[in-house]
Amino acid sequence: MTNSTTTAAERGDLAGRREWTAFVVLLLPLLLVSMDVSVLFFAIPSIDRDLAPSATQQLWIFDIYAFALAGLLITMGSLGDRVGRRKLLLMGAAAFSAASVAAAFATGPGMLIAARALLGIGGAALIPSTMALVRNMFRDARQRGRAIGIWSGAMAGGIALGSVLSGIMLRHFWWGSVFLINVPAMLVLLVLVPLLVPEFKDPAPGRFDFLSVPLSMGAVLPVVWGVKESAAHGPDAERLSVVAAGLLVGLFFVRRQRRRGDAMISRELFRDRAFATGIGLNALTSFAMMGSAYFTTQYLQSVLGMGALEAALWSLVPSLAVGVAAPAATAVAQRTDRARVICAGFVIAAAGFGSLALCDTDSLALLLVGSAVMSSGIVTVMALVSDLALTTAPPEKAGSAASLLETGQEFGGALGMALLGAVATSVYRADMPASAPSAARKTLAGAVASGDGSLIALGREAFTHSLRYASVSGGALLLAGAVLAAVLLRRRTVERVEPGPRREAVPVR
């Protein structure tokens, strides 16, 4: 970087206007990557009409983005540590922009699937690079905690915002517009990041372990796919076999990482127990958030009978609480024991699940309040444990640390949808009469599609009953998380300002 202005990260003191301006710019890719998870919710009917994809192709249009993102997070985090986090961020932004244009003007299902895959690859480069740069730019623990709190809130809100924004765009433009909205923001990023953000990388990274790339993907992708498919369609021998194969590849991957000096995942990351604890607790929060989203979306549309856009707009209401909760939690944690605030976050989230357990077939206000309380508690934990894990990791390994946090979130979210979904499905099917059509006994959507008023009423009652059971299960799990946090983080403290590093990831000019 040719700019001679000394940054706060270089001086080792408080971050100033330059760093905070750069942080605002770094929020752009975070919002866009999280929004792209849900941006197709309203576009699929138009895509079906114009491109006529088969049922299998439609599934891949939806899923390939998340699979590419999850499968490459570990690789991209390690790569960013070696080539430079800013450089990888810019490469990811360029790929994301090009893929957005390709998706917007796709002439067939195959082209759209390929573009969505490239979007996932770009997203995998953007997310760990962004979090690692935040870790490196903010050396003061108070400022870093505040930044990661905002970061966590923005990521949680981006998914809800994506579906709403796509619905609004499709009222005025064609389906490709939901992808083109990425391009101006990425162009701003490509211009401003070289001016505002210094380069950081590991000064002694070792060789890149190319064999670990397919091993990491072979471990992550089958497990995520198998768990998500089991959540959507129920477990069977094929899906469980795929999960088992992924776990077996994961065993080989872990053994390789433990034996190599230039491993993709450095053993240094796990020298402090708080790092692994942070990953585990972060995955648990994602379990609860994605598991609850599985129900609340269906409740708004199938129980209360809302249209998709109306349901998406109501889903934004809890996000307002999330935007306040994360920064507030980090401020409180800086004045008291962080472990107590994390435990309190778990208890608050469990209370939100308790509110959801009280819902009946006409409880919009209770659903929104419960979701807001639960989301506030979850993002409190998410922000604090992310900060804890990144702080305890060596600064030169910040990219790998961030990628492991995000990969843990992917696993947690998939498990949340699968396990809480399994609880709800079993309750729903037990409540539905044996004389009901097969589709109605399987899902509430099947009951609604039947057009039979009495069957729809039975389905709504059964779904609400299943929501209560799943909410109680989720709340109990979060209370267990509070106990785990109390035990594992007892007397854990983090320095307010980092001491001199062993091999600090310093700005590269």
N, C-alpha and C positions, 0 to 999 in steps of 0.2 A: 504494500500500500504506500503511495507516494505522499499522501498528506502528512505533514510534519506535526500536526496537532497531537499533543500527548493525551492519551485517554486515561480515564480513571483506572481502568484495568491494568494499564502499564504502571501507573504510579502506586497502585496498591491501596488507594484510599476510596472515599465515597464516589459513587457514580454521579455524574452531572447531567446537564441538559443533553449532551451528545448521546450518552448511553440510553437515556430514557426515550429520546427521539428514535434511536435505532430500535429500541424495544417495540415501540408502536409499529414500526415498519415490519418487524419480525412477526407481529400478530397476524399480518395479512395471510401468509401461507398457512398458518395454523387454522384460521377460520375457513379458508377455501378447502383445505384437505378434509376437515371434519364435515363441512357442508356437502362435499361430494358423496358422502356416505348415503345421504337421503335425497339428493337433488333429483333423482329419477322417479320419485314417488308419483308425481302427476304426469310425467312425460311419457310413460309407457303406452297409454292408449294411442297417442299421436305417433309414436315410433312404430307401433304395430300397424297402423294404417299406412304409413309411408314406406317402411322397410320390410314388412311382413316376415318377421323372424319366426322360426319354429319355437315350440315350447321350450326346448333345450337351449336354443340360442337366446331366448328371452331371459332364462335363468342366468346364463353366463354374462349377459349384458349387465345384470344386477350385481352378480357375485364376483366377477373377475377383479374388480377394483379392490375390494376388501382382501381378496386372497393374495394378490400381488403385493399389496401394502404390508400385510402381516408376514408374508414369506420373506421379504427382503429387509425388514427393519434391522435385524441383527447385522446383516452384511453391510448395510449403509452406515450404521453407527460406527462400525469398525473402520470402514473405508474413510469416513470423515475424520477420524482421529489421525489417519495416515496422510491423506492428501490435503487436508485442511477443511474445517467445517464451513467456512464462508464459501470456498470454492464448490463444495458439494451442494450447498444451498443454492447457489446460482445455477449449477448444472440441473438440479432438480426443478428449479423455477422455469428454466428454458424448456425442459422436457414436458413439464405440466402445461405450459402455454401451447406448445406445438400439439400436444395430445388433445387439448381443449378445442383447438381449431379443427383438428382431424375429426373429433367426435361430432362437432357441430355440423360439419358438412359431409358426414358419412353417407355413402351411397348404397350401403348394404349392411346386413347384420354382422358379417365377418369384419368389416372395416370398423364398425362401432365397438365390437368386442376387443379388437386390437388396440383401438384408441383408449378404451377404458383400462386395459392392462397397462398401457404406457402411463396413464394417469396414476395408477397405483404405484408404479415404479418411481415416478416423480414424487409422489406423496411420501414414499418410504425414504427418499433422500431428504425431503423437507423437514419432517417432524423431528427426528433425532438431532439434525443439524441446528434447528431453531432452539430446542431446549438446551443443547450443549453450549451454544453461543450465549444464551442467557446465563448459564452457569459460569462461563468465563468472563463475561462483561461485568457482572455484579459480584464483586469480591466481598463486600460487606454483607454479613448474614441477614441483617434487617432488610436491606434493600432487595437482596436476592429472594428472600421469603415473600416480600410484597410482590415482586415481579412474577414469581412462580404461582402465587395465588391468583393473580390476574390471568396468567397463562392458562391455568386449570379451568377457571370460569369461562374463558373464551372458547376453549375446546369443548366443554360440555354444552355451551349454548349454540355452537356452530351446527350441530346435528339437527336441532329443532329449527334453526333459522333456514337451513337448506331446503327443507320441504316447503316452508312458507314462501320463500323467495321463488322457488320453481313454480309454485302455483300462481303467484302474481305475474311472473314473466310469461307464462303460457296463456294468460288472458289477453295479452297484447302482441305476442310474437310467436314464431314457430318453435318447435321443440329444441332445436339446436341452440337457442338463446340461453338455455340453462347452463350450457358449457361455455359460451362466449363471455359470460360475466366474469370468468376467471382471468381472462387475458389482460384487461387494463390493470388489475391489481398486481399481476405478475410482472408486467412491464415496469410499474412503479418500483417493485422490489428489485428488479434487475438494474435499475438506474441508481437507486438510493443506497442499496446495501454496500456497494464498493466505496461509496463516499462516507458512510457512517460507521460501518462495522469492520473492525480489524480482523485479520486472519488469525485463527488459533489452530494449532495441531500439536500432536505428540512429537517432541523433538527427537525421540529415539524409539520409533514405533516397531522396528523389526520388519521382517518380510511379511507380505500379505499371504495368508493361508488360503489358497484358492480352493483346495479340496473341501474346506469347511463350508463354503458357500452352498453347494448342493446338499451337504449334510444338514445344514441349518434349515434350508427350505424343506428338505425331506422330513424333518422333525416337526416343523411348525404347520405346514400346509395340510397334511393328512389329518392331524388332530383337530385343527380349526374346522376343516371341511366336515369331518365326521361328526363332530359335536353339533355344528350348526344344522346339518341335515337331519340328525336325530331330533333336534328341537323342532324342526319344521314338519317332519314326516314320521317321527317315531324311530326308536332304535331297531336295527335288524342285524343279521349276521354280517352283511356286506359293510355297513357303516362301522360296526364295532371292529371288524377286521382292519379297516383302514386306520382307525384310531390306534389300534394295537401296533400296526406297522409303523406309524409315526412315532409312537413311544419307543419302539425298538431302535429306529434310526436316531432318535434323540439320545438314547443311551450311548450309542457309538460316538455321537457328536460331543457329549459331555466328557467321555473318556479321552477323546482327542484333545479337548481343551485343557484337560488336567495334565496332560503329558508334554505338551509343546511349550517351548519358551516364547514363541511368537504366535500364541493362540489368538483366535478372533475375539474370544472373551477372556480377558486377563484374569488370572487368579488374584491379582491385587484388589480387584473390585470386592471380593468377598472376605477380605481380611477383617473388615469391621462388620460385626453381626447386624448392625443397623441397616446395611445396604440390602441384604437378603430379606430382612424384615420389612423394609419399605416396599420392595417388589411384591411380596406376598400380600401385605395389607392393601396395596394399590390394586392388585388383582381382585381382592375381595370387594372393594368399592365398585369396580367395574361390573362384577358379578351382580351386585344389587341394582345398579343403575340400568344395565341392559335388561336384566330380568324383569324389572318393574315396567320398563318401556314396552316390553312385549304385551303387557296386559292393558296399560292405560290407553294405548292407541286403539286397541280393539274395543275397549269399553266405550270410548268416545264415539266410535263409528257404529259399532254393531249393537251396543246396548242402548246408548242415547240417540242413535240414528242420525248422527251428524254426517255431513259431507266431508270429503277428505280435506279440503282447504279450511273449512270451519274447524275441524278437529286439529289441524296443524296450528291454526292461530291460537286456539285454547291451550295447546301444548307449550306455547311460548310463555305463558303466565308463570309457571314454576322457574323458568330460566331467569326471570327478573330477580327472584330471590337468590339464585345461584350467583349472579353477578355481584351481589353484595356480600354474600357469605364468605367467599374465598379470601378476598382482601381483609375482611374483618377478622377471620380466623387467624390469619398470619400475624395481624397486629396484636391480637390477644396472646398468641403463642410466644411473642417476643417479650411479654411482660410476666409470663408465668411458665410453669413446667409444660413443655411441648407435649409430653406423653398424656397429660391430663386433658389437654385440648383435643388430642386425637381420640382418646376414649370418649370424651363428650360428643365428638362428631359422630362416632358410631352409635351412641345412645340416641342422639337426635334423629339420625337416619332410621333407627329401629322404631322410634316413636312415629315417624312418618309412615312406615309400613303398618304400624298399629292403626293409624287413621284409615288407611286403605282397607284394612280388615273390617271396618265398620260400614263400608259402602253397601248400599242396596242398589236396586235397578234405576234409581233416579237421584243420584248423589253427586252432581257435578261439582258443587262447591267443596264437598268433603274430599272428593278425588283431587281437586286442584290444590287444596290446602295440604293434604297428605303428601302429594308429589313434591310440593315446594319445600316442606319440612324435610322430607327424605333426601331430596337433591341437595339441600343446603348442608345437611350433615355429611353426605357423601363427598361433596366437593371440599368441605373442610378437611376431611381425612386425606383426600387425594392431593390437595395442595401441600399439606404439611409432610406427608410421607414422601412425596416426590422431592421436596426440598431436602429432607433428611437424607434420602438415598444419594442425591446428587452431591450434597455437601460432604458425605463420608467417602465418596469415590475420589480417587486421585484426579486432579484437574486435567491431566493429559489423557485420561480415559473417559472424559465426559460424554463423548459421542456414544461409546459402547454402553455406558451407564444409562443414558437416555433411551437407547434402543431396547434395552432389557426391560425398562419400565413400561414402554409402549407395548412390547410383545406380551408382557404379563397382563396388560389391560385387554389385549385381544383374546387371550385365553380365558380370562375372567369373564368377559362379556359373553363369549360363546357358551361357557359353562352355565352362566346365569340364565340365559335363554333356554338352554337344554334342561337343566335340573328343575328350575321353577316351572318351566313349561310342562315338564313331565308330571309334576305334582298337580298342576291345574288340569291337565288333560285327563288324568285318572279320575279326578273328582267330577269333572264335567260328564264324562262317559258313564260314570256310576249313577249320576242324577237323571240322565236322559232315559226315557222309557224304551224298553226293548222293541216296542212296536214302531218306533220312529224310523224314518228312512236312514240308511247307512250314513249319508253325507251329514245329516243333521246330528247324528250321534257322535260324529267325529269332531266337528267344530261348530262354533256359533255361526260362522259365515255360511256353513251348509244349511243350518236351520233358517237363517234369514233368506237365503236363496230359494227356499221351498215356497215362500209366499203364504204359508199357512199361519194365520194369526195366532192360534193357540200353541202351535209348535214353536213359533218365534218367542212367545212369552215364556214357555218352558225353557227354551235355550238361554234366554237372558237371565232367568233365575239360576240356572245351572252354572252359567259363566260367572255370575256374581258370587255364587257359592265357592267356585273354584278360585276366584280372586282372593277371597278371604283366607282360604287354606294356604295359598302361595304366599300371601302377605305375612301370615304368621310364621311360615317357614323362613322367609327372608329376614324378618325381624329377629328371629331367634339366632340366625347365623350372624347377623350384625352385632348382637349382644355378645356372642362368642368372640367376635373380632375385637370388641372392647376389652374383654378379658385378656386376649392374646397381646394386645397393645400394652396393657398395663404391666404384664409380666415381662415381655420382651424389650420394652423401652424404658423399664424402670431405671431411674437415675441417669437417663441418657441426656447429655448436654451437647450443644454445638457451639463452637466458638463464634463470637460476634464478628471478628475479622480474621481471615485466614492467616495462619502463620506462614513463614517462608516455605515453599514447597520443595519436595525432593527433586522432581522434574517438572516444573510448572509449565503448563501449556501457555506460552507467552504469545503476544501478538507478533506475527511475521510480516516483515515489511517487504 
